[in-house]
Structure formats: C-alpha cells, structure tokens
C-alpha cells in the first residue's frame, strides 16, 4: 500500500494519505504501480473530455488537456521543457547539457517545446473526439445533436456510446508511464535523481504483467495501441544514441512525447 500511495503522490496531484516517513529507495517499489496510476490519469482525462463533449469537440479537448495538466501538475511537461533547453544550449558538450538540465529557469527552447506539445495534444484530442462523435451518430458535433441513433432517443442518450468510443484514452497515459520503468532500468543514469532511483530494484514480473494487461485491453478497445511499445522503443533508442543515458527529465519528456504519439495512433483507423 505504501508503494501505491507513493506512486500516486509522485505522478499525480490527487489527494492521498500522508506517509510519515520517506526513503528514496521506495521509489523503486512504487514504479510497479506506474501503469495503474496511468490508468487513473487516463480516467480523469476521459471524464473531462466527455463533459466538454456535451457542447463542442473543442471544449471537450480543452477540458481534457486542462485535466491532464491538473492531474499531473505539469510534471512531465516540465521535463520536456528542461530537456529541450539543455539540448538547445549544449552544443554537443555533455557538461553543458547537464548544467543547463539542472537550471530551474525556462529558456526559449523550453517555451517552444511546451507550446508545441500542448497544441499537439489539444488538436489530437479534438480530432479523436470529433471522429468518435461521428461514429456514435452525432454528426452535429455534440451530444445534444438531433441525429442521435434511434435506439438512444433523448438528451444525453448517446453518452454511453461516446464513452465507449473514447475508452482507449484510459490506456494512453498507462502505456507511457509503463515505459519509464524499462527506460530507467536499461539506460545508464546521467545524473543522480528520481530517474536513477526507479532502477535500483526493478520488479520485472509486475512490468510484464502490466504490459500483458495493457496489450489485452488495447486489442479489445483500440488495436492500433498494440504498436505502443514501438513508441517506447523509439524514445529508448533516441536517449541511448543521442544522450547515452537518461535523467528524470528525460523520462518525463518521454512520457509527454509518447502520449502524443499514442493519441496519433488512435487516429489511424479514421
């Protein structure tokens, strides 16, 4: 239970019981819960998108994005910005890269990366919601559309249909957070920090169980997400070849980028 509480505290802003003591080594145990906590993050986003879809796809996408930022506290987005600043200022110098990575100030590269990531997620969420509404029979682009299927007459009657269409959103944050376990366990640490601590005691049985369950859910809800591990492998390859290892910021950046790639995968059938 302690490791689950710590995983929720580390990855989200959701309220949890307070731990009276803390040992950095516990982060390694908490990592086994990253995929389930990702499902929790996905549930928050899913509910927000559904709520906004009552009026307009853009509103649904915006509420979903705001919920995503709120529930994570922007933790991973901060990692993406820090990594962008460090790479932009490093000029192929490893020492300079690590120096900028530790700098708490936000530079121009960080601002651009954050803006592009937020815009990408907003547009991808809107397109996913738009296509899902159309598949559910709401051609006017909102749940109150008069084009509701005859089997579901009445205001909000199509909500269960749309909820099912958007259910793959639950899996996107879960897959992305599961990848961090593999990244931290198989890449050398470039600096001391939380990313290094995750690898102190990797619980591989939990990792493979989570991967199997997510693959099963993906096959059922959204077969394109069976390609999700390729996104994780892509980021692992990038870190290995470009940086030679990882830091906590690299893990956060990977979560953000993989989430966008997985949202894009969900649009493939459309």
Secondary structure, 3 states (H helix, E strand, C coil): CHHHHHHHHHHCCCCCCCCCCCCCCHHHHHHHHHHHHHHHHHHHHHHHHHHHCCCCHHHHHHHHHHHHHHHHCCHHHHHHHHHHHHHHHHCCCHHHHHHHHHCCCCCHHHHHHHHHHHHHHHHHHHHHHHHHHHHCCCCCCCCCCCCCCHHHCCCCCCHHHHHHHCCCHHHHHHHHHHHHHHHHHHCCECCCCHHHHHCCCCCHHHHHHHHHHHHHHHHHHCHHHHHHHHHHHHHHHHHHHHHCCECHHHHHHHHHHHHHHHHHHHHCCC
